[in-house]
């Protein structure tokens, strides 16, 4: 028995946003169905969508239709890197701030804020950020040694591109 090969993927229909299909290597239909198909929202801005993917092959049952439903979020960071002025070892700097904005039409679930390096954070984000709302993240640099110091803040959330990442740079004097 010859396995039918996928011949064509017809773009999604009824979608208000451009959807992209990723990981569409050479898909082969197995007796149990298609091995893998991943669809991702692109520039969704939080709207709900319903869409369909038509898979057309040389299988007698072709075409097969996959129905998709979902809601995408959209997170925007005012800065993706912060550079601190030189700071005396062991003393805390004044905070630098950036804003995280939920540009979508649905709430954004906030997860852990993970720090690396000689930096600490506080934020006003809470456990959920309402649609269209923003919060402030404040970073303090307290060098533990002289010379260049680097770190990151990684923010986990329900956005499809999570986690968000901000690079942190400072110099210890």
DSSP file (Angstrom, degrees, kcal/mol; ACC not computed):
  #  RESIDUE AA STRUCTURE BP1 BP2  ACC     N-H-->O    O-->H-N    N-H-->O    O-->H-N    TCO  KAPPA ALPHA  PHI   PSI    X-CA   Y-CA   Z-CA
    1    1 A X              0   0    0      0, 0.0     2,-0.4     0, 0.0     0, 0.0   0.000 360.0 360.0 360.0 127.2    0.0    0.0    0.0
    2    2 A X        -     0   0    0      1,-0.0     2,-0.4     0, 0.0     0, 0.0  -0.691 360.0-125.3 -87.3 134.5    1.4    3.4   -1.0
    3    3 A X        -     0   0    0     -2,-0.4     2,-0.2     1,-0.1    27,-0.1  -0.636  27.4-121.2 -76.2 130.6    1.2    6.2    1.4
    4    4 A X        -     0   0    0     -2,-0.4    25,-1.6    25,-0.2     2,-0.3  -0.535  26.0-138.9 -71.1 139.1   -0.5    9.2   -0.1
    5    5 A X  B     -A   28   0A   0     -2,-0.2    53,-0.9    23,-0.2     2,-0.3  -0.758  21.9-104.4 -99.2 146.0    1.7   12.3   -0.1
    6    6 A X  E     +B   57   0B   0     21,-1.6    51,-0.2    -2,-0.3     3,-0.1  -0.507  37.0 179.9 -66.9 128.2    0.4   15.8    0.7
    7    7 A X  E     +     0   0B   0     49,-1.6     2,-0.3     1,-0.3    50,-0.2   0.774  59.3   5.4-100.2 -33.4    0.1   17.7   -2.6
    8    8 A X  E     -B   56   0B   0     48,-2.0    48,-2.3     2,-0.0     2,-0.5  -0.995  47.7-152.3-156.6 141.8   -1.2   21.1   -1.5
    9    9 A X  E     -B   55   0B   0     -2,-0.3     2,-0.4    46,-0.2    46,-0.2  -0.978  23.5-149.2-115.2 116.3   -2.0   23.2    1.6
   10   10 A X  E     -B   54   0B   0     44,-2.5    44,-0.9    -2,-0.5     3,-0.1  -0.690  29.4-101.2 -85.7 135.1   -4.7   25.7    0.8
   11   11 A X  E     -     0   0B   0     -2,-0.4    43,-0.2    42,-0.1    -1,-0.1  -0.048  47.2 -84.5 -55.4 157.0   -4.5   28.9    2.9
   12   12 A X  E     -     0   0B   0      7,-0.2     2,-0.3    41,-0.1     3,-0.2  -0.238  45.7-148.4 -60.1 148.3   -6.8   29.4    5.9
   13   13 A X  E     +B   52   0B   0     39,-1.0    39,-0.7     1,-0.2     3,-0.1  -0.820  69.7  23.4-118.0 160.9  -10.2   30.8    5.2
   14   14 A X  S    S+     0   0    0     -2,-0.3    36,-0.6     1,-0.2     2,-0.5   0.735  84.4 137.9  60.6  25.9  -12.5   33.0    7.2
   15   15 A X        -     0   0    0     -3,-0.2    -1,-0.2    34,-0.1    36,-0.1  -0.890  47.4-156.2-105.7 128.4   -9.6   34.4    9.2
   16   16 A X  S    S+     0   0    0     -2,-0.5     2,-0.3    32,-0.2    -1,-0.1   0.630  81.1  46.5 -75.0 -11.4   -9.4   38.1   10.0
   17   17 A X  S    S-     0   0    0     30,-0.0     2,-0.5     0, 0.0    26,-0.1  -0.870  98.3 -92.7-127.4 159.4   -5.6   37.9   10.4
   18   18 A X        -     0   0    0     24,-0.3    24,-1.3    -2,-0.3     2,-0.4  -0.601  43.0-164.0 -71.9 122.4   -2.9   36.3    8.5
   19   19 A X  E     -D   41   0C   0     -2,-0.5     2,-0.4    22,-0.2    -7,-0.2  -0.853   1.4-155.4-105.5 144.6   -2.2   32.9    9.8
   20   20 A X  E     -D   40   0C   0     20,-2.3    20,-2.8    -2,-0.4     2,-0.6  -0.945   8.4-141.6-119.8 143.9    1.0   31.0    9.0
   21   21 A X  E     -D   39   0C   0     -2,-0.4     2,-0.3    18,-0.2     3,-0.3  -0.899  25.7-174.7-100.9 127.4    1.5   27.3    9.0
   22   22 A X  E     +D   38   0C   0     16,-2.5    16,-1.3    -2,-0.6     3,-0.0  -0.743  58.4  34.9-118.4 168.5    4.9   26.3   10.4
   23   23 A X        +     0   0    0     -2,-0.3     2,-0.5     1,-0.2    -1,-0.2   0.873  68.2 150.8  57.0  39.8    6.7   23.0   10.6
   24   24 A X        +     0   0    0     -3,-0.3     3,-0.3    13,-0.1    -1,-0.2  -0.277  14.6 158.6 -94.9  48.2    5.1   21.9    7.3
   25   25 A X        -     0   0    0     -2,-0.5     2,-1.3     1,-0.2    11,-0.1   0.265  69.4 -48.7 -48.9-162.8    8.0   19.6    6.4
   26   26 A X  S    S-     0   0    0    -21,-0.0     2,-0.3     2,-0.0    -1,-0.2  -0.645  72.1-154.4 -76.6 100.3    7.0   17.1    3.8
   27   27 A X        -     0   0    0     -2,-1.3   -21,-1.6    -3,-0.3     2,-0.4  -0.590  10.0-166.2 -80.0 134.3    3.8   15.8    5.5
   28   28 A X  B     -A    5   0A   0     -2,-0.3     7,-0.8   -23,-0.2     2,-0.4  -0.974  20.8-123.8-119.7 135.8    2.8   12.3    4.7
   29   29 A X  E     -E   34   0D   0    -25,-1.6     5,-0.2    -2,-0.4     2,-0.2  -0.612  27.6-163.2 -76.0 132.5   -0.6   10.9    5.5
   30   30 A X  E >   -E   33   0D   0      3,-2.9     3,-1.2    -2,-0.4   -26,-0.0  -0.560  40.0 -95.8-102.2 173.3   -0.5    7.8    7.7
   31   31 A X  T 3  S+     0   0    0      1,-0.3     3,-0.1    -2,-0.2    -1,-0.0   0.844 129.6  47.9 -58.5 -31.9   -3.3    5.4    8.1
   32   32 A X  T 3  S-     0   0    0      1,-0.3     2,-0.3     0, 0.0    -1,-0.3   0.509 124.0 -96.5 -88.8  -4.5   -4.1    7.3   11.3
   33   33 A X  E <   -E   30   0D   0     -3,-1.2    -3,-2.9    -5,-0.0    -1,-0.3  -0.854  68.9 -10.9 126.2-162.4   -3.9   10.7    9.7
   34   34 A X  E     -E   29   0D   0     -2,-0.3    -5,-0.2    -5,-0.2     3,-0.1  -0.532  51.9-141.2 -80.6 139.7   -1.4   13.5    9.3
   35   35 A X  S    S-     0   0    0     -7,-0.8     2,-0.3     1,-0.2    -1,-0.1   0.891  73.4  -9.0 -71.8 -41.1    1.8   13.3   11.3
   36   36 A X        +     0   0    0     -8,-0.1     2,-0.3   -11,-0.1    -1,-0.2  -0.962  52.6 164.6-161.6 139.5    2.2   17.1   12.2
   37   37 A X        -     0   0    0     -2,-0.3     2,-0.5    -3,-0.1   -14,-0.1  -0.886  12.0-170.8-154.7 125.4    0.8   20.5   11.5
   38   38 A X  E     -D   22   0C   0    -16,-1.3   -16,-2.5    -2,-0.3     2,-0.4  -0.976   2.6-168.3-120.2 130.7    1.4   23.6   13.5
   39   39 A X  E     -D   21   0C   0     -2,-0.5     2,-0.4   -18,-0.2   -18,-0.2  -0.947   6.4-170.4-116.9 139.6   -0.5   26.8   12.9
   40   40 A X  E     -D   20   0C   0    -20,-2.8   -20,-2.3    -2,-0.4     2,-0.3  -0.971  22.5-121.1-131.6 145.6    0.5   30.1   14.5
   41   41 A X  E     -D   19   0C   0     -2,-0.4     2,-0.4   -22,-0.2   -22,-0.2  -0.614  24.7-160.7 -80.0 141.2   -1.2   33.5   14.7
   42   42 A X  S    S-     0   0    0    -24,-1.3   -24,-0.3    -2,-0.3    30,-0.0  -0.994  72.0 -10.1-126.4 125.7    0.8   36.4   13.2
   43   43 A X  S    S+     0   0    0     -2,-0.4    -1,-0.2   -26,-0.1   -25,-0.2   0.908  82.6 157.5  55.7  46.5    0.0   40.0   14.2
   44   44 A X    >   -     0   0    0     29,-0.3     3,-1.4    -3,-0.1    28,-0.1   0.811  30.3-159.7 -74.9 -32.6   -3.1   38.9   15.9
   45   45 A X  T 3   -     0   0    0     28,-0.3    60,-0.3     1,-0.3    29,-0.2   0.761  65.1 -68.0  52.2  28.6   -3.7   41.8   18.3
   46   46 A X  T 3  S+     0   0    0     58,-0.3    -1,-0.3     1,-0.2    27,-0.1   0.406  90.2 142.1  84.4  -2.5   -5.9   39.6   20.5
   47   47 A X    <   -     0   0    0     -3,-1.4    25,-1.1    24,-0.1    -1,-0.2  -0.421  52.5-116.4 -72.4 149.5   -8.9   39.1   18.2
   48   48 A X  E     - C   0  71B   0     23,-0.2     2,-0.3    -2,-0.1    23,-0.2  -0.522  37.4-170.6 -76.5 153.0  -10.6   35.7   18.2
   49   49 A X  E     - C   0  70B   0     21,-2.3    21,-1.7    -2,-0.2     2,-0.4  -0.987  22.1-161.1-144.2 154.5  -10.5   33.9   15.0
   50   50 A X  E     + C   0  69B   0    -36,-0.6     2,-0.3    -2,-0.3    19,-0.2  -0.996  28.5 159.4-130.3 134.6  -12.0   30.9   13.3
   51   51 A X  E     - C   0  68B   0     17,-2.6    17,-3.1    -2,-0.4     2,-0.4  -0.920  27.0-139.0-149.0 170.8  -10.2   29.4   10.3
   52   52 A X  E     -BC  13  67B   0    -39,-0.7   -39,-1.0    -2,-0.3     2,-0.5  -0.993   2.2-156.0-137.9 145.1   -9.9   26.3    8.2
   53   53 A X  E     - C   0  66B   0     13,-2.5    13,-2.9    -2,-0.4     2,-0.6  -0.990  13.3-152.4-117.9 125.2   -7.0   24.6    6.5
   54   54 A X  E     -BC  10  65B   0    -44,-0.9   -44,-2.5    -2,-0.5     2,-0.7  -0.881   5.2-159.2 -99.5 122.1   -7.8   22.4    3.5
   55   55 A X  E     -BC   9  64B   0      9,-3.5     9,-2.6    -2,-0.6     8,-0.6  -0.893   9.7-168.3-103.2 115.4   -5.3   19.6    3.0
   56   56 A X  E     +B    8   0B   0    -48,-2.3   -48,-2.0    -2,-0.7   -49,-1.6  -0.902  19.4 148.2-110.1 125.8   -5.5   18.3   -0.6
   57   57 A X  E     -B    6   0B   0     -2,-0.5   -51,-0.2     2,-0.3     5,-0.1  -0.760  61.6 -92.8-140.1-174.8   -3.7   15.1   -1.5
   58   58 A X  S    S+     0   0    0    -53,-0.9     2,-0.2    -2,-0.2   -52,-0.1   0.328  83.9 119.6 -88.6   9.3   -4.0   12.1   -3.8
   59   59 A X  S >  S-     0   0    0    -54,-0.1     3,-2.1     1,-0.1    -2,-0.3  -0.527  73.9-126.2 -68.7 138.3   -5.9   10.3   -1.1
   60   60 A X  T 3  S+     0   0    0      1,-0.3    -1,-0.1    -2,-0.2    -2,-0.0   0.769 110.8  57.3 -58.6 -25.1   -9.4    9.3   -2.3
   61   61 A X  T 3  S+     0   0    0      3,-0.0    -1,-0.3     0, 0.0    -3,-0.1   0.457  92.9 161.6 -83.8  -0.4  -10.9   11.0    0.9
   62   62 A X    <   +     0   0    0     -3,-2.1    -6,-0.1    -5,-0.1     2,-0.1  -0.336  36.4  54.2 -66.1 146.9   -9.2   14.3   -0.1
   63   63 A X        -     0   0    0     -8,-0.6     2,-0.4     1,-0.0    -7,-0.2   0.543  65.3-171.8 -86.3 155.7   -9.7   17.1    0.7
   64   64 A X  E     -C   55   0B   0     -9,-2.6    -9,-3.5    -2,-0.1     2,-0.5  -0.886  10.9-148.9-104.6 140.9   -9.5   17.0    4.5
   65   65 A X  E     -C   54   0B   0     -2,-0.4     2,-0.5   -11,-0.2   -11,-0.2  -0.951   6.3-162.2-116.2 127.2  -10.4   20.2    6.4
   66   66 A X  E     -C   53   0B   0    -13,-2.9   -13,-2.5    -2,-0.5     2,-0.4  -0.930  13.8-146.7-104.1 125.7   -8.8   21.1    9.7
   67   67 A X  E     -C   52   0B   0     -2,-0.5     2,-0.4   -15,-0.2   -15,-0.2  -0.785  14.4-164.0 -93.6 136.0  -10.8   23.7   11.7
   68   68 A X  E     +C   51   0B   0    -17,-3.1   -17,-2.6    -2,-0.4     2,-0.3  -0.942  11.6 174.0-121.4 140.5   -8.8   26.2   13.8
   69   69 A X  E     +C   50   0B   0     -2,-0.4     2,-0.3   -19,-0.2   -19,-0.2  -0.989  20.0 120.2-139.6 146.8  -10.0   28.5   16.7
   70   70 A X  E     -C   49   0B   0    -21,-1.7   -21,-2.3    -2,-0.3     2,-0.4  -0.985  46.2-118.4 177.3 177.7   -8.1   30.7   19.0
   71   71 A X  E     -C   48   0B   0     -2,-0.3     2,-0.3   -23,-0.2   -23,-0.2  -0.992  24.9-154.4-138.3 130.1   -7.2   34.1   20.4
   72   72 A X        -     0   0    0    -25,-1.1    33,-0.3    -2,-0.4     2,-0.2  -0.795   4.0-150.2-106.0 149.2   -3.8   35.7   20.1
   73   73 A X        -     0   0    0     -2,-0.3     2,-0.4    85,-0.2   -28,-0.3  -0.643   4.7-146.5-106.5 170.4   -2.3   38.3   22.4
   74   74 A X        -     0   0    0     -2,-0.2    29,-2.7   -29,-0.2    30,-0.5  -0.906  11.5-169.6-143.6 111.8    0.1   41.0   21.5
   75   75 A X  E     -F  102   0E   0     -2,-0.4     2,-0.4    27,-0.2    27,-0.2  -0.856   2.8-170.2-104.0 134.2    2.8   42.1   24.0
   76   76 A X  E     -F  101   0E   0     25,-2.4    25,-3.0    -2,-0.4     2,-0.4  -0.988   7.4-156.6-124.6 134.5    4.9   45.2   23.4
   77   77 A X  E     -F  100   0E   0     -2,-0.4    23,-0.2    23,-0.2     3,-0.1  -0.909  14.0-145.6-106.5 135.4    7.9   46.3   25.4
   78   78 A X  S    S+     0   0    0     21,-2.5     2,-0.3    -2,-0.4    -1,-0.1   0.807  89.0  16.0 -68.6 -27.9    8.9   49.9   25.4
   79   79 A X        -     0   0    0     20,-0.3    -1,-0.2     1,-0.1     3,-0.1  -0.990  53.2-165.0-141.8 147.6   12.6   48.9   25.6
   80   80 A X  S    S+     0   0    0     -2,-0.3    87,-2.4     1,-0.2     2,-0.3   0.365  81.9  32.2-112.7   1.6   14.4   45.6   24.9
   81   81 A X  E     -i  167   0F   0     85,-0.2     2,-0.4    71,-0.0    -1,-0.2  -0.979  61.5-160.9-153.2 147.3   17.7   46.6   26.6
   82   82 A X  E     -i  168   0F   0     85,-2.6    87,-2.2    -2,-0.3     2,-0.5  -0.996   4.8-162.9-127.8 133.9   18.7   48.8   29.6
   83   83 A X  E     -i  169   0F   0     -2,-0.4     2,-0.2    85,-0.2    87,-0.2  -0.977  11.8-152.6-119.6 122.6   22.2   50.2   30.2
   84   84 A X        -     0   0    0     85,-3.1    87,-0.2    -2,-0.5     3,-0.1  -0.617  20.4-110.2 -92.9 150.0   23.0   51.5   33.6
   85   85 A X        -     0   0    0     -2,-0.2    86,-0.3     1,-0.2    -1,-0.1  -0.369  58.5 -71.9 -67.0 156.2   25.6   54.2   34.5
   86   86 A X        -     0   0    0     84,-0.1     2,-0.4    86,-0.1    86,-0.2  -0.237  59.5-162.4 -52.2 139.6   28.7   53.0   36.3
   87   87 A X  B     -j  172   0F   0     84,-2.7    86,-3.0    -3,-0.1     2,-0.1  -0.979  22.7-106.3-133.3 139.0   27.8   52.1   39.9
   88   88 A X    >   -     0   0    0     -2,-0.4     3,-2.2    85,-0.2    55,-0.2  -0.415  50.5 -96.9 -63.6 134.1   30.0   51.5   43.0
   89   89 A X  T 3  S+     0   0    0      1,-0.3    55,-0.2    -2,-0.1    -1,-0.1  -0.256 108.0  15.8 -54.1 132.4   30.3   47.8   43.9
   90   90 A X  T 3  S+     0   0    0     53,-3.0     2,-0.4     1,-0.2    -1,-0.3   0.388 103.4 104.1  85.2  -3.0   27.8   46.8   46.5
   91   91 A X    <   -     0   0    0     -3,-2.2    52,-0.5    52,-0.2     2,-0.3  -0.889  69.8-119.9-113.4 146.1   25.5   49.9   46.2
   92   92 A X        -     0   0    0     -2,-0.4    50,-0.2    50,-0.2    -4,-0.1  -0.599  22.6-136.5 -85.0 138.8   22.2   50.0   44.4
   93   93 A X        -     0   0    0     48,-2.1     2,-0.2    -2,-0.3    -1,-0.1  -0.296  33.1 -89.8 -78.0 169.4   21.5   52.2   41.5
   94   94 A X        -     0   0    0      1,-0.1    47,-0.3    46,-0.1    -1,-0.1  -0.566  61.0 -93.9 -70.7 150.4   18.4   54.3   40.9
   95   95 A X        -     0   0    0     -2,-0.2     2,-0.3    45,-0.1    45,-0.2  -0.363  30.3-151.4 -72.0 147.5   15.9   52.2   39.0
   96   96 A X  E     - G   0 139E   0     43,-2.4    43,-3.3    -2,-0.1     2,-0.3  -0.884  21.1-150.8-108.1 151.1   15.5   52.2   35.3
   97   97 A X  E     - G   0 138E   0     -2,-0.3     2,-0.3    41,-0.2    41,-0.2  -0.872  19.7-179.2-126.4 152.0   12.0   51.5   33.9
   98   98 A X  E     - G   0 137E   0     39,-2.1    39,-2.9    -2,-0.3     2,-0.4  -0.965  24.6-125.4-140.3 161.7   10.3   50.0   30.9
   99   99 A X  E     - G   0 136E   0     -2,-0.3   -21,-2.5    37,-0.2     2,-0.5  -0.885   9.3-157.0-111.5 136.4    6.7   49.5   30.1
  100  100 A X  E     -FG  77 135E   0     35,-2.4    35,-2.2    -2,-0.4     2,-0.4  -0.961  18.3-166.2-108.4 124.4    5.0   46.2   29.1
  101  101 A X  E     -FG  76 134E   0    -25,-3.0   -25,-2.4    -2,-0.5     2,-1.0  -0.938  20.4-146.6-118.3 133.4    1.8   46.8   27.1
  102  102 A X  E     +F   75   0E   0     31,-3.0    30,-1.6    -2,-0.4   -27,-0.2  -0.844  20.5 178.9 -93.3  99.6   -1.0   44.3   26.3
  103  103 A X        +     0   0    0    -29,-2.7   -28,-0.1    -2,-1.0    -1,-0.1   0.350  48.6  96.3 -84.8   6.2   -2.1   45.5   22.9
  104  104 A X  S    S-     0   0    0    -30,-0.5    28,-0.5     2,-0.2   -58,-0.3  -0.218  82.0-118.1 -91.9-177.6   -4.7   42.8   22.5
  105  105 A X  S    S+     0   0    0    -33,-0.3     2,-0.3   -60,-0.3    26,-0.2   0.260  93.1  63.4-102.0   8.5   -8.4   42.7   23.2
  106  106 A X  S    S-     0   0    0    -34,-0.1    26,-0.2    24,-0.1    -2,-0.2  -0.924  94.3 -89.3-130.9 155.4   -8.1   39.9   25.8
  107  107 A X        -     0   0    0     -2,-0.3     2,-0.6    24,-0.1    23,-0.2  -0.284  35.6-135.0 -62.7 150.3   -6.4   39.7   29.2
  108  108 A X  E     -M  129   0G   0     21,-2.7    21,-2.9    -4,-0.1     2,-0.4  -0.942  12.5-137.3-108.7 119.5   -2.8   38.6   29.4
  109  109 A X  E     -M  128   0G   0     -2,-0.6    49,-1.6    19,-0.2     2,-0.4  -0.646  20.6-145.0 -76.4 127.7   -1.9   36.1   32.1
  110  110 A X  E     +K  157   0F   0     17,-2.5    47,-0.3    -2,-0.4     2,-0.1  -0.775  20.8 178.0 -98.0 138.7    1.4   37.1   33.7
  111  111 A X  E     -     0   0F   0     45,-3.3     2,-0.1    -2,-0.4    46,-0.1  -0.070  43.1 -24.8-112.2-145.3    3.9   34.4   34.9
  112  112 A X  E     -     0   0F   0     -2,-0.1    44,-2.6    43,-0.1     2,-0.6  -0.371  42.6-146.0 -74.8 146.3    7.3   34.6   36.5
  113  113 A X  E     -K  155   0F   0     42,-0.2     2,-0.5    -2,-0.1    42,-0.2  -0.963  25.0-166.0-107.1 109.6    9.8   37.4   36.2
  114  114 A X  E     -K  154   0F   0     40,-2.9    40,-2.7    -2,-0.6     2,-0.3  -0.868   1.7-161.9-108.3 128.7   13.2   35.7   36.2
  115  115 A X  E     -K  153   0F   0     -2,-0.5     2,-0.3    38,-0.2    38,-0.2  -0.797   8.0-172.9-108.7 147.4   16.4   37.7   36.7
  116  116 A X        +     0   0    0     36,-2.0    36,-0.4    -2,-0.3     3,-0.1  -0.946  53.2  16.4-128.5 158.2   20.0   36.9   35.9
  117  117 A X  S    S-     0   0    0     -2,-0.3     2,-0.9    34,-0.2    34,-0.2  -0.341 114.5 -33.3  82.7-163.8   23.1   38.9   36.8
  118  118 A X  S    S+     0   0    0     32,-0.3    24,-2.6    -2,-0.1     2,-0.3  -0.264 105.5 105.1 -89.5  46.3   23.5   41.7   39.4
  119  119 A X  E     -H  141   0E   0     -2,-0.9     2,-0.3    22,-0.2    22,-0.2  -0.920  46.1-168.9-130.9 150.4   20.0   43.1   38.9
  120  120 A X  E     -H  140   0E   0     20,-2.2    20,-2.5    -2,-0.3     2,-0.3  -0.914  11.5-154.9-133.2 163.1   16.7   43.0   40.7
  121  121 A X  E     -H  139   0E   0     -2,-0.3     2,-0.3    18,-0.2    18,-0.2  -0.946  15.7-174.1-139.1 156.8   13.2   44.0   39.7
  122  122 A X  E     -H  138   0E   0     16,-1.9    16,-3.1    -2,-0.3     2,-0.3  -0.949  19.5-176.1-138.4 157.6    9.8   45.2   40.9
  123  123 A X  E     -H  137   0E   0     -2,-0.3    14,-0.2    14,-0.2     3,-0.2  -0.977  35.5-141.6-153.1 163.7    6.7   45.6   38.7
  124  124 A X  S    S+     0   0    0     12,-1.8    13,-0.1    -2,-0.3    10,-0.1   0.079  73.3 105.1-109.6  19.8    3.1   46.7   38.7
  125  125 A X        -     0   0    0     11,-0.2     3,-0.4     1,-0.1    -1,-0.1   0.828  56.2-169.9 -77.4 -33.7    1.9   43.9   36.4
  126  126 A X        -     0   0    0      1,-0.2    -1,-0.1    -3,-0.2     3,-0.1  -0.267  51.4 -56.1  70.5-165.1    0.1   41.6   38.8
  127  127 A X  S    S+     0   0    0      1,-0.2   -17,-2.5   -18,-0.1     2,-0.3   0.620 125.1  27.1 -88.8 -14.1   -1.1   38.2   37.8
  128  128 A X  E     -M  109   0G   0     -3,-0.4     2,-0.6   -19,-0.3   -19,-0.2  -0.991  65.6-150.6-148.7 139.6   -3.2   39.4   34.8
  129  129 A X  E     -M  108   0G   0    -21,-2.9   -21,-2.7    -2,-0.3     3,-0.1  -0.954  27.9-125.3-114.6 117.9   -2.9   42.5   32.6
  130  130 A X    >   -     0   0    0     -2,-0.6     3,-2.1   -23,-0.2   -28,-0.3  -0.090  39.5 -79.9 -59.8 156.9   -6.2   43.7   31.2
  131  131 A X  T 3  S+     0   0    0      1,-0.3   -26,-0.2   -26,-0.2    -1,-0.2  -0.356 118.7   9.2 -56.7 131.2   -6.7   44.2   27.4
  132  132 A X  T 3  S+     0   0    0    -30,-1.6    -1,-0.3   -28,-0.5   -29,-0.1   0.421 105.2 121.8  77.8  -1.6   -5.1   47.5   26.3
  133  133 A X    <   -     0   0    0     -3,-2.1   -31,-3.0   -31,-0.1     2,-0.3  -0.410  44.1-157.3 -91.1 166.9   -3.4   48.0   29.7
  134  134 A X  E     -G  101   0E   0    -33,-0.2     2,-0.3    -2,-0.1   -33,-0.2  -0.923   2.6-160.2-136.7 166.0    0.2   48.4   30.5
  135  135 A X  E     -G  100   0E   0    -35,-2.2   -35,-2.4    -2,-0.3     2,-0.4  -0.947  19.4-118.7-141.7 162.5    2.4   48.0   33.6
  136  136 A X  E     -G   99   0E   0     -2,-0.3   -12,-1.8   -37,-0.2     2,-0.5  -0.874  15.5-161.0-109.2 134.9    5.8   49.3   34.6
  137  137 A X  E     -GH  98 123E   0    -39,-2.9   -39,-2.1    -2,-0.4     2,-0.4  -0.969  10.1-160.5-113.2 126.3    8.9   47.1   35.3
  138  138 A X  E     -GH  97 122E   0    -16,-3.1   -16,-1.9    -2,-0.5     2,-0.4  -0.915   3.6-163.1-111.8 131.5   11.6   48.7   37.4
  139  139 A X  E     -GH  96 121E   0    -43,-3.3   -43,-2.4    -2,-0.4     2,-0.4  -0.935   2.3-164.4-117.6 135.0   15.2   47.4   37.4
  140  140 A X  E     - H   0 120E   0    -20,-2.5   -20,-2.2    -2,-0.4     2,-0.5  -0.960  10.3-146.8-118.5 137.5   17.9   48.1   39.9
  141  141 A X  E     + H   0 119E   0     -2,-0.4   -48,-2.1   -47,-0.3     2,-0.4  -0.912  20.2 171.4-106.2 122.8   21.6   47.4   39.3
  142  142 A X        -     0   0    0    -24,-2.6   -50,-0.2    -2,-0.5   -53,-0.1  -0.820  25.3-147.1-129.4  90.8   23.7   46.4   42.4
  143  143 A X        -     0   0    0    -52,-0.5   -53,-3.0    -2,-0.4   -52,-0.2  -0.280  14.2-166.4 -64.9 141.3   27.2   45.3   41.0
  144  144 A X  S    S+     0   0    0    -55,-0.2     2,-0.3     1,-0.1    -1,-0.1   0.460  74.5  17.3-101.6  -5.7   29.0   42.5   42.9
  145  145 A X  S    S-     0   0    0      2,-0.2    27,-0.1   -57,-0.0    -1,-0.1  -0.972  87.1 -90.6-156.7 164.9   32.3   43.1   41.2
  146  146 A X  S    S+     0   0    0     -2,-0.3    27,-0.2    27,-0.2     2,-0.1  -0.398  82.3  36.3 -77.8 160.3   34.1   45.7   39.1
  147  147 A X  E    S- L   0 172F   0     25,-2.5    25,-2.9    -2,-0.1    -2,-0.2  -0.366 103.4 -12.8  95.7-174.6   33.9   45.7   35.3
  148  148 A X  E     - L   0 171F   0     23,-0.2     2,-0.4    -2,-0.1    23,-0.2  -0.373  59.7-170.7 -66.1 135.9   31.2   44.9   32.8
  149  149 A X  E     - L   0 170F   0     21,-3.4    21,-2.6    -2,-0.1     2,-0.3  -0.991   3.8-176.2-129.4 135.3   28.2   43.2   34.3
  150  150 A X  E     + L   0 169F   0     -2,-0.4     2,-0.3    19,-0.2   -32,-0.3  -0.904  10.9 148.2-130.6 159.5   25.3   41.7   32.2
  151  151 A X  E     - L   0 168F   0     17,-2.2    17,-3.1    -2,-0.3     2,-0.3  -0.957  26.3-130.6-168.0-177.0   22.0   40.1   32.9
  152  152 A X  E     - L   0 167F   0    -36,-0.4   -36,-2.0    -2,-0.3     2,-0.5  -0.976   6.2-142.9-143.9 157.0   18.5   39.6   31.6
  153  153 A X  E     -KL 115 166F   0     13,-2.1    13,-2.2    -2,-0.3     2,-0.5  -0.999  20.1-164.4-117.7 127.8   15.0   39.8   32.8
  154  154 A X  E     -KL 114 165F   0    -40,-2.7   -40,-2.9    -2,-0.5     2,-0.6  -0.956   2.1-161.1-114.3 126.0   12.8   37.1   31.3
  155  155 A X  E     -KL 113 164F   0      9,-2.9     9,-2.8    -2,-0.5     8,-0.6  -0.929   3.1-155.4-115.0 117.0    9.0   37.6   31.6
  156  156 A X  E     +     0   0F   0    -44,-2.6   -45,-3.3    -2,-0.6     2,-0.3  -0.719  29.9 145.6 -88.1 138.0    6.7   34.6   31.2
  157  157 A X  E     -K  110   0F   0     -2,-0.4   -47,-0.2   -47,-0.3     5,-0.1  -0.905  61.1 -90.0-156.8-177.3    3.1   35.3   30.0
  158  158 A X  S    S+     0   0    0    -49,-1.6   -85,-0.2    -2,-0.3   -48,-0.1   0.375  80.2 120.9 -88.0   5.8    0.3   33.9   27.9
  159  159 A X  S >  S-     0   0    0    -50,-0.2     3,-2.0     1,-0.1    -2,-0.2  -0.408  73.2-122.9 -66.9 145.3    1.5   35.6   24.7
  160  160 A X  T 3  S+     0   0    0      1,-0.3    -1,-0.1   -87,-0.3   -86,-0.1   0.693 113.2  51.3 -65.1 -17.2    2.2   33.2   21.9
  161  161 A X  T 3  S+     0   0    0    -88,-0.1    -1,-0.3   -86,-0.0    -2,-0.1   0.202  95.8 175.2-102.8  15.5    5.8   34.6   21.7
  162  162 A X    <   +     0   0    0     -3,-2.0    -6,-0.1    -5,-0.1     2,-0.1  -0.344  41.9  60.3 -62.8 144.6    6.4   34.2   25.4
  163  163 A X        -     0   0    0     -8,-0.6     2,-0.3     1,-0.0    -7,-0.2   0.482  68.5-151.7 -90.3 161.2    8.8   34.7   27.1
  164  164 A X  E     - L   0 155F   0     -9,-2.8    -9,-2.9    -2,-0.1     2,-0.4  -0.707  15.6-156.9 -88.6 146.0    9.6   38.4   26.7
  165  165 A X  E     - L   0 154F   0     -2,-0.3     2,-0.4   -11,-0.2   -11,-0.2  -0.990  15.8-175.1-134.2 132.1   13.3   39.2   27.2
  166  166 A X  E     - L   0 153F   0    -13,-2.2   -13,-2.1    -2,-0.4     2,-0.3  -0.996  21.9-137.1-124.3 129.4   15.1   42.5   28.1
  167  167 A X  E     -iL  81 152F   0    -87,-2.4   -85,-2.6    -2,-0.4     2,-0.4  -0.666  17.1-156.6 -86.2 138.6   18.9   42.6   28.2
  168  168 A X  E     +iL  82 151F   0    -17,-3.1   -17,-2.2    -2,-0.3     2,-0.4  -0.958  12.4 179.2-121.5 133.5   20.6   44.4   31.1
  169  169 A X  E     +iL  83 150F   0    -87,-2.2   -85,-3.1    -2,-0.4     2,-0.3  -0.997  10.3 148.5-137.3 137.0   24.1   46.0   31.1
  170  170 A X  E     - L   0 149F   0    -21,-2.6   -21,-3.4    -2,-0.4     2,-0.4  -0.963  34.0-126.6-155.9 170.8   26.0   47.9   33.7
  171  171 A X  E     - L   0 148F   0    -86,-0.3   -84,-2.7    -2,-0.3     2,-0.4  -0.994  17.0-142.5-127.8 128.8   29.6   48.5   35.0
  172  172 A X  E      jL  87 147F   0    -25,-2.9   -25,-2.5    -2,-0.4   -84,-0.2  -0.775 360.0 360.0 -89.9 132.3   30.8   48.0   38.5
  173  173 A X              0   0    0    -86,-3.0   -85,-0.2    -2,-0.4   -27,-0.2   0.359 360.0 360.0-107.3 360.0   33.2   50.6   39.9
